[in-house]
């Protein structure tokens, strides 16, 4: 279980990394935390010719707070992000709920938030959070920097809108409206595993009534699944009204596309979808 | 009869002490196989079969041979010059069908992961690069995946030369089973399905082999449970005398039964080392481990239990099927699993009649083999699930049903219906201890209150019998060269320290510490003055190693006898010097003391005299100060142990996830050499049992393609999911030895999965669900049972 041969580069300037990506295109792989890439290399499931280690590009380590918004540079580790979002309000509140579910402590100390986004595993927590919070992925390439909404960034299993000569340099989570409540749940057999199914959400609740909300499932389809119809069903309903919740659950069961899963099966995942919805709605009821 | 253990002068035996190596291992100073590198060493990597069954059409290694860093590429045609094939033959399994096995594929492959070619290169990475250059073409053939299809008419044959996929059949019966069922007031029956799992030692299998042509000597380091056995088979297969083969096991990061077999890849490495006369190292990666380590279990068992109107168990009747994979593992045979799964059915109970039949079949899957608590957890789950169901249908406490039906051997011992010899038991005492630990009534009230709140909770029990410390009757009679004896050698160093070596193996279970404690008491010196070496065939005596929970029962006894004999030599020498009868002297804390307890001479002083000033002893006195004692137990083929476990679980209503809230074990392993280490062995065993119950599964698709090649897919139990495990002990000494120790290493695994299965079914029953008889208990399965329907 050793990687196929590759050339190792470790540029210290962003320009250098971009030049390497430009030169090698899809034969290059970017190494940040390495928590997914290294096993893939070791198993020879991927065999890039050039590894571009971005760990020496200092500016990519930045953590930014602005208003209630957040920005993480490409080298911000899960553990650093978790420290930055603890006891914060706004989008940080959802991330603080989600990040402890990302693998285990040792992995969180190396793995990066942007790495998780760039990998785009459909069962991972952070892509769903990014879509839920309508984050923007910052891509830098030869033609400059562009900001891609998370919902457009994730295209499929390990597939994103990043072109091969671009680097994910950061992610921006915009501020949320004051009083927004968040709910995050996932079902896994062991803590730290990829979720069988998970749900990231926010809601604005006025006098016990759902004024607006957003629901993003992960582990269901080949990319984070925005449950638009289900969210619509909840809008205008009361949090404590079982009928509203029941309608929404039924809608979620119906709305979700479930990719084939030999282990857990579609029926089981649909049932989970309803259960998770029930739980996040309960979280909205208590979370401030 | 030997002296009863209660009369022993015990200082160290029975004391809880951490393992001596703990500090070094935790500090990262362990020396595992991969920590050893030799000059001129090269690395082996295998081309392994990507398909379950195929004929090899072309295997051209020319390009690989010229790849950068490559030293050699071997196929079976190359290795056969120095290595012979093997076949598992055992008189314990009359009629066993067993194909020939070779270190590298001979023209066809029979399982995913089977080694086909070996590349030896300057590094493992270069060897893997070269594997990609091997021109390998094959024709895939129909495969046998599902065991129940192996014997169907027209099923593909795993080994066409055998003419059938049937490897072996088990049959045993006693009493009038049909009459018992006809007369029964209640019959409970079920089809039980047990998935495959494997041992997953933290340190994977590994071997480093060096061959010295000038001496024709093969020197091997291996992560192995029984270096002496490996030495014997290497000598045999490579046609060398054992005097020219040495095997050393350094620190071993877990075994669990995985590292006690002859593996084709390990033999290939030794053959390659011999051909190259260079050290060749191979360490299995996790993918290779999961695909090619022996797997375990995989049974389907239809079983029924007859109960009379008074709640007495009458008879058990079972029909089993086990899929053992592509070969019956060498040398012990994979069929031991079914043998024990059938033989230990109903073992805790007095049954007038019993019948068991099982078919053991080949499949195009990884070999199965002896894994912790061989076969026992299967029998335990079947028996105990039926017992709990019978109690539920009778509307009585299952513990009362157990107490009424326990088979207590009494002073003369007895046999179970299926022929196990039992003695020195304590079912009732273990149950009493468990009830005290649990406060069963209080716990049941707590569970009832939780159910009132809408939670789904259950409590399950599983009584068990675990056969340990096999004697020479088991393999010896079967004609299989497996040592069931152990030898301990002791000698006194010039400063009075004890230098000891033993034929046992330390694989993390802590037996080293237990043996040191025995030697300390047997001789009369402090444990700190004893150095015990194990795992080296070059310096240690031939013997059994680590299997069947044998260390304390067999090795402990050898250590005691060796230590006592050495003590006798010291007292004889002191007596000669002091002009006192030896039997008036004693040896305490490194000093020879007289009858009044007064210190007369230090062992160190006697040792200096023996080594340097022997002339000072009276004429005719020539103290040896060294002893080797070979202990083979006479009489009892195995030492039975007993106990009971309990599991408290909750089930998540909308996900089907099972959470273990708490687990209890009461176990009787006779005298405990070191209660701390026994308790931790039990805990570790329970964790593996909980893994079997809830997480671990080697899955194949219907075409026998392997699905769980990484630890992301193969779920080992993690600390976060494990409950508190409370362990209690009852010590009923084994009367056939001085120390009275029995086996302790496997009891935790034996009944843990059964207890969880019963707890889950207890919870499901209370929640109005259907019951489950399939392990592992996956969330979809549990949710479907909860909803009384089929899983989606």
Interface residues (C-beta under 8 A of the other chain):
Chain A: X1 X2 X3 X4 X5 X39 X42 X43 X44 X187 X189 X190 X191 X192 X193 X194 X196 X262 X263 X264 X265 X266 X267 X268 X270 X271 X272 X274 X275 X278
Chain B: X123 X124 X125 X128 X129 X132 X285 X286 X287 X288 X654 X655 X656 X657 X694 X695 X701 X707 X710 X712 X715 X717 X718 X720 X721 X778 X779 X780 X783 X791 X792
